Amino acid sequence: MDIHQLSAVTRGGLRVELTPFTPDDVDRVCLLCQDQEIQRWTTVPSPYATKDAQWFVCEYVPKAWREIDDGTFSAADEGAELVWAVRVAGDAPTAILWGSLGLKRLGQGRLEIGWWLGAEVRGQGIMQTGVHKVLEAAFSAEGLFQATEVIWHALVGNEPSARVAQRAGFRYTGVTTIPMHGDKPVWEAVIRRDGDETPVASWPI
């Protein structure tokens, strides 16, 4: 599996492609991150400026991809987050960059997943499709990650993100706090390599 380009089709027929970001994406990322919901629920700066997009696309994101290209990437250790650009491909009117989807390495085969998606295409299965594809890559026995588990966090109240995680098979584990969100309560859920990936209904939504 070439993780430089992961692709799958939504139930509605949209082709989702996950690829590395490029410098040409800076302006688009800046535009998408003006969305108040993205600023409210994620860790992107608020207000969000072009310099923030430049740092994300040109400094933050390339670190893990460089490790992959030079053969030093390891999911067994903590390290730079691997981040894909979420794009809609083909002839659809929405065929353009719409979001971000990443896996942060926590060490010992544990990963943390996170994402954001532009407002105009939410509810079309785009992020759901992307998450399923990334989980497939994360747990592949022959793949780069060979993860033991993937953890999801979202600020309490972020129901759209919770629905994506629930439908992907994550098991809700409760409310906690994590450093990136300070003292704000967050929902936590996990999916394990040897666990049941069928959706469950024990979520607080």
C-alpha positions in Angstrom: 0.0 0.0 0.0 1.4 3.3 -1.1 0.5 5.7 1.7 1.4 8.7 -0.5 -1.9 8.3 -2.2 -4.8 6.5 -0.6 -8.1 6.6 -2.4 -11.7 5.3 -2.0 -15.2 6.1 -3.1 -18.0 7.4 -0.9 -21.4 5.8 -1.0 -22.5 8.8 -3.0 -19.9 8.2 -5.7 -17.3 10.9 -4.8 -13.7 9.7 -5.0 -11.7 10.7 -2.0 -7.9 10.9 -2.4 -5.5 11.3 0.5 -2.2 12.8 -0.5 0.6 14.9 1.0 0.0 18.6 1.2 2.0 20.8 -1.3 3.0 24.5 -1.0 0.2 25.2 -3.6 -2.3 24.3 -0.9 -1.4 27.1 1.5 -4.1 29.6 0.3 -6.8 26.9 0.2 -5.9 25.7 3.8 -6.1 29.3 5.0 -9.5 29.8 3.4 -10.9 26.6 4.8 -9.6 27.4 8.3 -11.6 30.6 8.5 -14.5 28.4 9.3 -15.6 29.1 12.9 -16.5 25.5 13.5 -12.9 24.4 12.6 -11.5 27.0 14.9 -14.0 26.1 17.7 -13.4 22.3 17.8 -9.8 21.8 16.7 -6.4 23.1 17.7 -5.9 25.4 14.7 -5.1 29.0 15.7 -7.9 31.5 16.0 -7.9 33.9 14.2 -6.2 31.9 11.4 -3.8 33.7 9.1 -1.8 32.9 6.0 1.3 32.5 8.1 -0.4 29.7 10.1 -1.3 27.9 6.9 2.3 28.3 5.6 3.7 26.9 8.8 1.3 23.9 8.7 1.8 23.0 5.1 5.5 23.9 4.6 7.0 23.1 8.1 4.7 20.9 10.2 3.4 18.4 7.7 6.6 17.6 5.7 8.5 16.3 8.8 6.9 12.8 8.8 6.9 12.5 5.0 10.6 13.2 4.9 11.1 10.4 7.4 9.1 8.0 5.2 11.0 9.0 2.1 14.4 8.5 3.8 13.4 5.3 5.6 13.6 6.5 9.2 9.9 6.6 10.0 8.8 4.3 12.8 5.4 4.0 14.4 7.0 2.2 17.4 8.3 5.6 18.7 6.8 9.0 19.3 7.3 11.3 16.4 6.0 13.8 13.9 2.4 13.4 12.9 1.7 12.0 9.4 -0.9 14.3 7.8 -2.8 13.8 4.5 -4.7 16.4 2.5 -8.2 15.2 2.0 -9.2 15.9 -1.6 -12.2 15.1 -3.8 -11.0 13.9 -7.2 -12.6 13.6 -10.7 -15.2 15.8 -12.4 -17.4 16.6 -9.4 -18.0 20.3 -8.7 -16.4 19.7 -5.3 -13.2 18.3 -6.8 -10.6 20.2 -4.8 -8.9 20.1 -1.4 -11.3 20.0 1.5 -9.6 18.9 4.7 -6.9 17.3 6.7 -6.5 13.9 8.3 -3.6 12.9 10.4 -2.1 10.1 12.6 0.0 11.2 15.5 2.6 8.7 16.8 2.3 8.1 20.6 4.8 5.2 20.8 4.6 1.4 21.1 2.3 1.1 18.1 -0.3 3.5 19.5 -1.6 6.3 17.2 -4.0 9.2 17.6 -6.2 10.2 14.7 -7.5 13.7 14.1 -9.2 15.6 11.2 -11.0 18.7 10.0 -13.2 19.2 6.9 -14.6 22.2 5.1 -18.1 23.2 5.9 -19.5 22.9 2.3 -18.9 19.2 2.0 -19.7 17.9 5.5 -22.3 15.2 5.6 -21.4 13.7 2.2 -19.3 10.8 3.6 -16.0 12.3 2.6 -14.3 12.2 6.0 -15.9 8.9 6.9 -14.4 7.4 3.7 -11.0 8.9 4.5 -11.0 7.6 8.1 -11.8 4.1 7.0 -8.9 4.2 4.5 -6.5 5.5 7.0 -7.5 2.9 9.6 -7.0 0.2 6.9 -3.4 1.6 6.4 -2.8 1.9 10.2 -3.7 -1.8 10.9 -2.3 -3.4 7.8 0.0 -6.3 8.8 2.3 -5.5 5.8 2.0 -1.7 6.2 4.1 1.1 7.5 2.4 1.5 10.9 1.3 -1.9 12.0 -0.6 -0.1 14.8 -1.9 -1.9 17.9 -4.5 0.8 18.5 -5.8 4.2 17.3 -7.2 6.7 19.7 -9.7 9.5 18.9 -10.3 12.6 21.0 -12.7 15.5 20.4 -13.8 18.3 22.6 -17.1 17.4 24.4 -19.9 18.6 22.2 -18.2 18.0 18.9 -21.0 15.7 17.7 -20.1 15.6 13.9 -16.6 14.3 14.7 -18.1 11.8 17.2 -20.5 10.4 14.6 -17.6 9.8 12.2 -15.6 8.0 14.9 -18.6 6.0 16.0 -19.4 4.8 12.4 -15.8 3.9 11.9 -16.0 1.4 14.8 -14.3 3.4 17.6 -15.3 2.3 21.1 -16.2 5.2 23.4 -14.2 5.1 26.6 -15.3 8.2 28.4 -14.4 11.8 29.2 -10.8 12.9 29.9 -8.4 15.8 29.4 -5.3 16.0 27.2 -2.5 18.5 27.0 -3.4 19.9 23.6 -6.9 21.0 24.9 -5.7 22.2 28.3 -8.3 21.7 31.0 -11.2 21.4 28.6 -13.0 18.0 28.8 -12.7 15.7 25.7 -14.4 12.6 24.6 -12.1 9.6 24.1 -12.6 6.5 22.0 -10.3 3.7 20.7 -10.2 1.1 18.0 -7.8 -1.8 18.4 -6.2 -4.1 15.8 -7.7 -7.2 17.3 -11.0 -5.5 18.2 -14.5 -5.5 16.7 -14.8 -2.7 14.2 -18.6 -2.7 14.0 -20.4 0.5 15.0 -21.8 0.7 18.6 -24.5 2.7 20.2 -23.0 3.5 23.6 -21.9 7.0 22.7 -23.1 10.2 24.5 -24.6 11.6 21.3 
